[in-house]
Amino acid sequence: MNEQFTNIIAGLTATMMVAWVGLEISRRRAKLREIFDVLGRDDRTITIALEQMVDDGVIHPYAPAQRSLR
């Protein structure tokens, strides 16, 4: 009985640890996606269209003027 109880506890502990790791990975991925995924679906469509226009030469990419620090 004692050995069976120990195996059950070890199995439950391992299951809980695997579940915790899975939830932690999911939580961190969601946080990173929230931080770095600043464009929505509509914005992505516009961005792709603008990149295509740059590739076709219709528009030029923004290049700020270089200022000297004299």
PyMOL commands that place a pseudoatom at each C-alpha (Angstrom):
pseudoatom trace, name=CA, resn=MET, resi=1, chain=A, elem=C, hetatm=0, pos=[0.000, 0.000, 0.000]
pseudoatom trace, name=CA, resn=ASN, resi=2, chain=A, elem=C, hetatm=0, pos=[2.770, 2.426, 0.942]
pseudoatom trace, name=CA, resn=GLU, resi=3, chain=A, elem=C, hetatm=0, pos=[4.706, 1.867, -2.321]
pseudoatom trace, name=CA, resn=GLN, resi=4, chain=A, elem=C, hetatm=0, pos=[1.547, 2.307, -4.398]
pseudoatom trace, name=CA, resn=PHE, resi=5, chain=A, elem=C, hetatm=0, pos=[0.731, 5.548, -2.561]
pseudoatom trace, name=CA, resn=THR, resi=6, chain=A, elem=C, hetatm=0, pos=[4.268, 6.827, -3.222]
pseudoatom trace, name=CA, resn=ASN, resi=7, chain=A, elem=C, hetatm=0, pos=[3.950, 6.036, -6.940]
pseudoatom trace, name=CA, resn=ILE, resi=8, chain=A, elem=C, hetatm=0, pos=[0.625, 7.860, -7.112]
pseudoatom trace, name=CA, resn=ILE, resi=9, chain=A, elem=C, hetatm=0, pos=[2.060, 10.939, -5.407]
pseudoatom trace, name=CA, resn=ALA, resi=10, chain=A, elem=C, hetatm=0, pos=[5.123, 10.900, -7.717]
pseudoatom trace, name=CA, resn=GLY, resi=11, chain=A, elem=C, hetatm=0, pos=[2.881, 10.580, -10.770]
pseudoatom trace, name=CA, resn=LEU, resi=12, chain=A, elem=C, hetatm=0, pos=[0.616, 13.423, -9.667]
pseudoatom trace, name=CA, resn=THR, resi=13, chain=A, elem=C, hetatm=0, pos=[3.612, 15.628, -8.904]
pseudoatom trace, name=CA, resn=ALA, resi=14, chain=A, elem=C, hetatm=0, pos=[5.140, 14.948, -12.318]
pseudoatom trace, name=CA, resn=THR, resi=15, chain=A, elem=C, hetatm=0, pos=[1.811, 15.659, -14.026]
pseudoatom trace, name=CA, resn=MET, resi=16, chain=A, elem=C, hetatm=0, pos=[1.425, 18.918, -12.136]
pseudoatom trace, name=CA, resn=MET, resi=17, chain=A, elem=C, hetatm=0, pos=[4.967, 19.990, -13.069]
pseudoatom trace, name=CA, resn=VAL, resi=18, chain=A, elem=C, hetatm=0, pos=[4.406, 19.244, -16.758]
pseudoatom trace, name=CA, resn=ALA, resi=19, chain=A, elem=C, hetatm=0, pos=[1.114, 21.157, -16.665]
pseudoatom trace, name=CA, resn=TRP, resi=20, chain=A, elem=C, hetatm=0, pos=[2.801, 24.098, -14.910]
pseudoatom trace, name=CA, resn=VAL, resi=21, chain=A, elem=C, hetatm=0, pos=[5.605, 24.225, -17.506]
pseudoatom trace, name=CA, resn=GLY, resi=22, chain=A, elem=C, hetatm=0, pos=[3.031, 24.149, -20.311]
pseudoatom trace, name=CA, resn=LEU, resi=23, chain=A, elem=C, hetatm=0, pos=[1.025, 26.970, -18.751]
pseudoatom trace, name=CA, resn=GLU, resi=24, chain=A, elem=C, hetatm=0, pos=[4.151, 29.038, -18.114]
pseudoatom trace, name=CA, resn=ILE, resi=25, chain=A, elem=C, hetatm=0, pos=[5.276, 28.659, -21.725]
pseudoatom trace, name=CA, resn=SER, resi=26, chain=A, elem=C, hetatm=0, pos=[1.823, 29.663, -22.930]
pseudoatom trace, name=CA, resn=ARG, resi=27, chain=A, elem=C, hetatm=0, pos=[1.771, 32.681, -20.615]
pseudoatom trace, name=CA, resn=ARG, resi=28, chain=A, elem=C, hetatm=0, pos=[5.206, 33.880, -21.736]
pseudoatom trace, name=CA, resn=ARG, resi=29, chain=A, elem=C, hetatm=0, pos=[4.374, 33.412, -25.421]
pseudoatom trace, name=CA, resn=ALA, resi=30, chain=A, elem=C, hetatm=0, pos=[1.211, 35.473, -24.960]
pseudoatom trace, name=CA, resn=LYS, resi=31, chain=A, elem=C, hetatm=0, pos=[3.187, 38.209, -23.204]
pseudoatom trace, name=CA, resn=LEU, resi=32, chain=A, elem=C, hetatm=0, pos=[5.814, 38.312, -25.969]
pseudoatom trace, name=CA, resn=ARG, resi=33, chain=A, elem=C, hetatm=0, pos=[3.112, 38.345, -28.635]
pseudoatom trace, name=CA, resn=GLU, resi=34, chain=A, elem=C, hetatm=0, pos=[1.440, 41.276, -26.867]
pseudoatom trace, name=CA, resn=ILE, resi=35, chain=A, elem=C, hetatm=0, pos=[4.727, 43.197, -26.700]
pseudoatom trace, name=CA, resn=PHE, resi=36, chain=A, elem=C, hetatm=0, pos=[6.051, 42.564, -30.203]
pseudoatom trace, name=CA, resn=ASP, resi=37, chain=A, elem=C, hetatm=0, pos=[2.918, 42.055, -32.299]
pseudoatom trace, name=CA, resn=VAL, resi=38, chain=A, elem=C, hetatm=0, pos=[1.994, 45.706, -32.617]
pseudoatom trace, name=CA, resn=LEU, resi=39, chain=A, elem=C, hetatm=0, pos=[0.282, 45.403, -35.981]
pseudoatom trace, name=CA, resn=GLY, resi=40, chain=A, elem=C, hetatm=0, pos=[-3.212, 44.042, -36.408]
pseudoatom trace, name=CA, resn=ARG, resi=41, chain=A, elem=C, hetatm=0, pos=[-4.470, 42.191, -39.467]
pseudoatom trace, name=CA, resn=ASP, resi=42, chain=A, elem=C, hetatm=0, pos=[-5.507, 45.367, -41.290]
pseudoatom trace, name=CA, resn=ASP, resi=43, chain=A, elem=C, hetatm=0, pos=[-2.156, 46.972, -40.525]
pseudoatom trace, name=CA, resn=ARG, resi=44, chain=A, elem=C, hetatm=0, pos=[-0.328, 43.926, -41.862]
pseudoatom trace, name=CA, resn=THR, resi=45, chain=A, elem=C, hetatm=0, pos=[-2.242, 44.152, -45.124]
pseudoatom trace, name=CA, resn=ILE, resi=46, chain=A, elem=C, hetatm=0, pos=[-1.348, 47.823, -45.498]
pseudoatom trace, name=CA, resn=THR, resi=47, chain=A, elem=C, hetatm=0, pos=[2.287, 47.111, -44.630]
pseudoatom trace, name=CA, resn=ILE, resi=48, chain=A, elem=C, hetatm=0, pos=[2.521, 44.354, -47.237]
pseudoatom trace, name=CA, resn=ALA, resi=49, chain=A, elem=C, hetatm=0, pos=[0.989, 46.665, -49.855]
pseudoatom trace, name=CA, resn=LEU, resi=50, chain=A, elem=C, hetatm=0, pos=[3.445, 49.456, -48.991]
pseudoatom trace, name=CA, resn=GLU, resi=51, chain=A, elem=C, hetatm=0, pos=[6.409, 47.077, -49.166]
pseudoatom trace, name=CA, resn=GLN, resi=52, chain=A, elem=C, hetatm=0, pos=[5.228, 45.926, -52.582]
pseudoatom trace, name=CA, resn=MET, resi=53, chain=A, elem=C, hetatm=0, pos=[4.959, 49.547, -53.738]
pseudoatom trace, name=CA, resn=VAL, resi=54, chain=A, elem=C, hetatm=0, pos=[8.554, 50.155, -52.593]
pseudoatom trace, name=CA, resn=ASP, resi=55, chain=A, elem=C, hetatm=0, pos=[9.722, 47.030, -54.416]
pseudoatom trace, name=CA, resn=ASP, resi=56, chain=A, elem=C, hetatm=0, pos=[7.934, 48.207, -57.585]
pseudoatom trace, name=CA, resn=GLY, resi=57, chain=A, elem=C, hetatm=0, pos=[9.507, 51.687, -57.309]
pseudoatom trace, name=CA, resn=VAL, resi=58, chain=A, elem=C, hetatm=0, pos=[6.186, 53.501, -56.941]
pseudoatom trace, name=CA, resn=ILE, resi=59, chain=A, elem=C, hetatm=0, pos=[7.265, 55.009, -53.628]
pseudoatom trace, name=CA, resn=HIS, resi=60, chain=A, elem=C, hetatm=0, pos=[10.627, 55.325, -51.890]
pseudoatom trace, name=CA, resn=PRO, resi=61, chain=A, elem=C, hetatm=0, pos=[11.355, 54.230, -48.329]
pseudoatom trace, name=CA, resn=TYR, resi=62, chain=A, elem=C, hetatm=0, pos=[11.742, 56.948, -45.717]
pseudoatom trace, name=CA, resn=ALA, resi=63, chain=A, elem=C, hetatm=0, pos=[15.356, 57.956, -45.176]
pseudoatom trace, name=CA, resn=PRO, resi=64, chain=A, elem=C, hetatm=0, pos=[15.861, 60.745, -42.639]
pseudoatom trace, name=CA, resn=ALA, resi=65, chain=A, elem=C, hetatm=0, pos=[18.406, 63.427, -43.501]
pseudoatom trace, name=CA, resn=GLN, resi=66, chain=A, elem=C, hetatm=0, pos=[21.769, 63.103, -41.796]
pseudoatom trace, name=CA, resn=ARG, resi=67, chain=A, elem=C, hetatm=0, pos=[22.629, 66.136, -39.667]
pseudoatom trace, name=CA, resn=SER, resi=68, chain=A, elem=C, hetatm=0, pos=[26.115, 67.017, -38.610]
pseudoatom trace, name=CA, resn=LEU, resi=69, chain=A, elem=C, hetatm=0, pos=[26.781, 67.708, -34.938]
pseudoatom trace, name=CA, resn=ARG, resi=70, chain=A, elem=C, hetatm=0, pos=[28.969, 70.815, -35.341]
for i in range(1, 70): cmd.bond("trace and resi %d" % i, "trace and resi %d" % (i + 1))
show_as sticks, trace
zoom trace
